[in-house]
Amino acid sequence: MNSAPLSGLYAPSLSLLTDLYQLTMAYGYWQQGMQDREAVFHLYFRKPPFGGGYAVAAGLAYAVDWLEQLQFSPDDLAYLASLRGSKGTALFDPKFLDYLRDLRFTCDVDAVAEGTVVFGNEPLVRVRGPLLQAQLVETALLTLVNFQTLIATKAARMREVAGSDQILEFGLRRAQGFDGGLSASRAAYLGGGDGTSNVLAGQRFGIPVRGTHAHSWVMAFDDEETAFSAYAQAFPDDSVFLVDTYDTLEGVRHAINVARQMRAQGHELGGIRLDSGDLAYLSREARALLDEAGFTDTRIVASNDLEENLITSLKQQGARIDTWGVGTQLVTAYNQPALGGVYKLAALRKSDDSGWDYTVKLSEQIIKTSIPGILQVRRYENEKGQPRADMLYNTAEPLPESLTIVDPTDLTRRRSIRSTNFRELLEPIFRRGELVHQLPTLAESRARALREVQSLDPSIRRFLNPHVYPVGLEATLHDYRTQLILEKRPQRPA
């Protein structure tokens, strides 16, 4: 069977970047006349990834771009019209498709700025507006925010252990497709990386692009030294030689021979790259050979499935590595490939428009029980601007004079709030579908991430059994949530 090549896979309209059940629910809301009933949803994750103590928010810029373009094209509607139910009839009423044709996004959106450190149960995005619209955007927001937050957090952890060393992201060839590779490169830079091998990411986002050469370059020549010499001719001031094609330390010696020729012509070898073997031992030996030959400024780049725990171990072993080339482990978040963010309905305007019905999703696990209300996250800080505690509160209800936060998973863990220094994390992004916030540049978001991670206490940043940063519900919100749970949970006889 012949198959035509894919063409136009990423069409101008991405409005169908959603799960079918978002559209079937939207149809149901429309059929019941509920489509314009005001609703509030929150996007959040329950616990930080990688067993760590924090996450770095990312993906908002992608989400804003998607929301601004939200409109069903004629091709989208034709496809939806072609869908059939189990009885062979059209899945959607043509009048509903006419409704979608004229649909424009009119919700309010508030979100945490990219690069902000965030914790479990805290809304990263709050969507308020017509129920149908607020429901419809769920899947896209989750896929855009979940993945980039995950990768940015992984990169921040690598930044933590690399210190002042350079981190280069080399993961495109192992990423989950073009779109996964592009967004991973962006998020990795936001989280603290210094550059990428991904040229498209360099073009689109202004990320510095870096690279060396492959083993195939060396194999294409009669011998290793000739290969290095040819590469130096092409890039006399930007050469980094991959030295482990045949024998690593012999490769270092060949690189030194070519480096001497380069220096005689007024150029310097930028670095060598180690991509296999005992990186601690080989980097120490390579450093000794380079220094002995007078190439003390030649950098040693290492790659080969590096991640934060291995980088920590190599540093403890005395590795002499200046630049860490990280790929598969970073762009796939290899040891935790999903953040697990969720999107939950938290408030619904009463049908008579007299106020709000707050909603809660119950679970046998308290951690999976949602938080009702129109939530905001208030971060309390000390006089140095260091985070001390975060309070989730319902903006639709007045706050008491005396503030206490309660751990949403353990009502015995309470903390009185006395600090007067705070900031609200959710910022207005859209109002009635109009963008009202000027997003920062990627470089500015990266600077925020570096600054905010370093502002955390080291006990929260550590990898093994990190201290749990205090995040709690404002006490009256906690009490209301408990009351709502008791009302919604059926009382079963013993």
N, C-alpha and C positions, 0 to 999 in steps of 0.2 A: 504494500500500500504506500503510495507516494504521499508525502506530507509537505505542504508549502512551508517555507521558512517563516518564522514569526515576523510580523510587520506591524508597526504601530502599537506595540505592547503597552507602552506608556503614552496613552492618548492624552490630548489636552485636558479632558475632563477626568478627574479622579474621584468623582462623587460616588461611584460604585465601589470605592475602596471601603467596603463595609461587610458585615455579616448579613446573611439573608434575614435573620430574625429581627434586625433593626428595621428593615423595610416592612416585614409582616406586622410588627408592632405598630409602626407608623400608619399602616393601612387600617389596623384595628382602631387606633386612636381617632383617625379621620372618620371612620365608619360610625363610631360612637359619639362623634361631635366633640371630642376631647382635645383635638389637635392644638387649640390655642390656650388651653388651661396652663397657667404659669407653674413652672416646676424648677427645682434646684437639684443639680447633680454635683457630686464631688468625685474627683479622680485622685486616688491615693494608693500607697502600698502599705502592707501591714507590718513588715519588718525589713530593716536594711539588708542588702544583699551581701553575699560572701561571708556571712557570719560576722560582719563588721558592725561598727557603731553608728554609721551615718550613710547617707547617699548624697550625690551631687545632682541637683535638678538640671535636666537638659531636654532638648527637643521642642521647646516652646516656639522657636522661630519657624520650624517646619509646620507645627500645628497652626500658627497664625496664617502662614501662606496657604495651607489647605482650606482653612475656614473662609479666607477671602475669596477663594476660587469656587466655593461650594455652589454649584448650579448644575442641574441635570440637563445634559445635551440631548439633541434628537436621537443620537445613537444610543445613549443610556436608556432613554424611554422606549426605544424600539426593542432593545434587549429585554427590558422588564415586561413589555407587552407580549413577548414571545414565551414567557415562562408559563408553565402549566402545572396545575395541581394533580392530585392522584387520580381524579376522574377525567382528566384531559381538558378541563375547562381552564380559561385564563385565570392565573393566580391573582391578578390585580384588575380591579374595575377601571375601565378607560377614563372615567371621571377622576379617579385618584391620580392617574398618570398626568392628567391635565393639571391637577393641583401641584404635583411635583414639578411640572414644567415651569410654573410661575413662582415656585418657592425661592425665597431669598433668605439668607441667614439674618435673623434679627435679635439674637440672644445677647445678653451681657456675659462677658467672660472675664474672670479675675484669675490671676495665676502668679505663682512664685517665679521670680526672675531666674533665668538660667545662671548656673554657677553657684546658686545658694545651697548651703548644706541643709538637708531635710532629714526627717525621721519618720518612723512608722506612725500610721494613722493620720498624718498631716495632709490636708488637701494640697495637691500641687496645682490643680486647676479646679475652678468652680464655674459651672455653667448655669445660668438662670435665664429662663425665657419660655416660649411656647413649648409644651411638653413634647410634641412631635419632633421639633427641631433639636431640642436638648437630648432626646433619646437617639436621634439619627446620627449624631456625631460621635457617639461612644467609641465605636471600634477604631476609627481613624485616630482619635486622640490617644487611645491606649497604645496602639502600635507605634505611634510617633514618640510619645513621651516615655513609655516603658523602656524601649530599646536604648535610646540615647542616654537616659538616666543611668541605666545599667553600665554602659560603656564608659561614660564620664566618671562614674564611681570607680570602676576598675582602673582607669588611668590615674585617678587621684591617689589610689593606693600605691600604684607604681611610683608616682611622683614622690610620695612620702618616703619610700625606702631608697630611691635613687639620689635624694638630696639635690645637690647642685649638678649632678651628672646630666648629660643630655639624654632625652628619651625620643626615639624615632619610631613611628608606627609604620610597620612593613606588612600589614595584614591583608591587603586587597585580594590577593590570590586565594586566601583561605576564607574570605568573608562569604556570607549568605547572599550571593548575587550582587549585581551592580548597586542596587539601592541600599542593601545592607552594608556594602563596602564604603559607599559614599557617606552615609550617615554615621558609620563607625569612625571613619577618619575625622569627621567633624567633632563628634563627641569626645574622641580620644584627645584631640587638641584642646577642647574646652576643659577637659578634666585635668590637664597639666602636661600633655605631650609638647614637644618642641618642634616637630615636623612630621612629614608623612612621605611615603613613596608614591602616594596616589596623586597623579598629576591632575586629574579632574577635580579632586578636592582642593588642590592648590589653586586651580583656576577659579572655581566657584566660590571658595571661602577665604582665599588669601592666606592659606596655611603654607609655611615654608616647605618646599619639596626637597627631598634628599635621596641619594641612592649611591650604590657602588656599582658592581657588575656581578654577573652570575658565574657559576663554575663553567658554564658553556663557553664563556669568553676565553678562559684559560685553555680549555680543551680544544678550542678552534685553532690554536697555534702549536708549533712544534714543541715548544717547551714553556715552562712557567715564566721564566725571566723575559723571554721575548714577548709574551702576552702582556706582562706588566709594562714593559717599555712602550709597546704599541698604545696601551691605554694612556700612558703618561704623555705621549705625543698628542693624543686627542684632547686630553684635559690636563695640561701642565700645571695648573694651579688648583685643581679640584679632584685629585686622584685619591681614592681609597681602594687598596688592593685586597681582594679576598684571597687569603693565604692558605686555605686548608684543602685545596683540590686534591693534592697528592700526599704531601707530608707537611704538617703545619709549621714546625720550626724551621724546616728547610725553606718553606715558602716565605717565612719572615726574612731569612737571609737573602733570598732572591729579591724581596722587596727593598731591602737595604741597599743592595747593589744598584738597583734602578734609582733609588732615592739619591745615591751619590751622583749619578749621572744627571739627575734633575737639578740638584743643587749646583753642580758645575755650570749649568745653563741658567741659573738664577731663579729656580723654582724649588718649592718644598713639597714633600709628600704629606698629604693631609692626614692619612691614617691607614691602618690595616684592619681587616675584619676577620674575626674568628667565628665560625658557624658550626663547629662540632667539637666533640672531645671534651676533655676536662678543662672547662673554661677558666677555673681558678688557677690551676697549674700553668696552662698554656699562656694565659695573660701575664702571669708573673715572669715566665721565661721570655716571652716576647718583649716585655718592658725592659728587661735586663739587656737583651740584644740590641734593642733600639737605643737605649741610653748609652751603652758602651760605644755604639757607632756614632754618637753625637746627635741623635734624632730625638731629643728629649721632648719636643713639642708634637711629635707625631702621635696622633690619638689612636687608641685601641677601641674598636667597635666590636661588640659581641651580639650575636643573635643565636637562635636555636631554642624555640619554645620557652622563652623567658616569661616569667610572671613574678609578682611581688614577693612570693615566698622564696623562690629560687634566687632572685636578686639579693634578698636579705642574706641567704646562705652564702652566696658567692662573696659578698662583702665581708661576712664574718670569717671567710677563709682567706681573706687578704687578696682577693682578685684585683688586678690593676686594669680595670675597665673604665673608660671615660664616657662611652656612649652605649646605650642599651637599645638594640633594635628589637622591638616587640611586635609580634604578629598574631598568630593564631590564638594564643591565650587571651589577648586583649580584644580583638575585634569580634570574637565569638563568645566572650565572657565564659571561657571554657569550663570553669568549675561551677558556674551557675548561669546557664544560658537564658534565663528569663527572670524578670524582676517580680512578676506576679502582681502588678498593679491592677486595681479594680475601679469601677465606675458605678456609684450607687445613688439612687434617688433618695433625697434627704428631706425634701419639703414639697408640698403640693398645695396650691391655692385652693381654698374651699370653693365649692361649686357656686355658692352664693356671694363669693368675693368678700366674705366677712373676715378673712384672716387666713392663717396657714394651718394645714394638717401636716404635722411632722411625721416622717415615716422611718421605720427601722426594719432592717432585714435581720432575722434571728438565725441562730445557729447553735448546734450543740457545743461548739467551741466559742468561747467568749471573744477570742481574737477575731473571729469572723462575723461578729455582730456589729452592724454598721452604726454610725453616729448620726442622729437626727439634727435638723436645724439648718440655718444658713450660716455656714461656718467661716470663721476667720482664724488665722494663726497669729498669735501675738508672741513675739520673742523678747524675753527679758534679758538684759545685758548688764554687765558691771560697768564701772566707770571707764574701763579700757576698751569697751565694745565687745567683750568676750561673752558668748551665749551662756546663760545660766539655767534657763528653763523656758519651755514653750507652753502656752495656754491655748487650747481650742475653745472657742466660745461662739454662742449663737448671736449673730449681729441683729437679729429681729427682736431680741429681748434685752431689757436693761441689765447692766452689770451691777452686782451688789458693791457696796463700798469696800467691804473686806473680801479679798480674793484668795481662794484656795483652789489648787488643782488636784485632781484625783486621777490616778492611773486607771485608764479604761479597762485594763485587764486584771486589776487588783485593787479593790476599793479600800483596802487598808493602807495603801501607799498614798499619802497625802502630803502636800507641801504648801505652806503659806507663802503668798507672794508679797514681798515688801518693797521690791525694787520699783523705782519710778522711771527707769530707763528702758524703753521698749520700742519696737517697730513692728508694724503689721506686715506680714509676709505676702499676702495676696494683694496684688496690685491690679487696678483696672486696665484691661487690655482692649476689650470691645464694649461699646455701649450701643444697644439696639442694632447690633451688627456692624457698627462703624468702628474702625480701628482708632483708638484714642491714645495709644501709648507708642512712643518711639522706642523701638527695640534697640538695645545696645548692640555694638558690633561684636563679632565673635571674639576678638582680642579683649574687649572689655569684659565679656562674660568669663573668659579664661582667667583674667586677672581677679575677678570676683571669686572664682572657685579656689584659686591658690590662696587668696587672702582668708576666705572663710574657713577652709579646711585647717589652716594654720592657727586660726583663732580658737579652735576646739582644744579642750584639755587633752594632753597626751594620752590619758587613760581612755578617752573615747576613740582616739585615732588608732590605738594599738589593735593588732590583728587577733591576738589570742585572748578570749574572754574580755572583750572591751567593756568598759563601764557603760551602763545604760543611761543615756542622756534623759533627763526628766521631761516627759511630755505628758500633759494631763488635761482632762476636761475641767473647765470651770465648774465649780461644785454644784451650782444650780442646774447646769446642763447635765451633769452626771446624774443628779437626782431625777430629773425629768426623763432621761434615757432609761433609768431603772424602772420608773413608773410605767413607761411605755412598753418595756419588755414584759412586765408583769401583766399588763392589759392584753398584749398580743399573744402571749404564750398560754396555750390551753392548760387548764388544771386537770391533771390525770389522777384518778383514784389510786391509792397505794395498793 
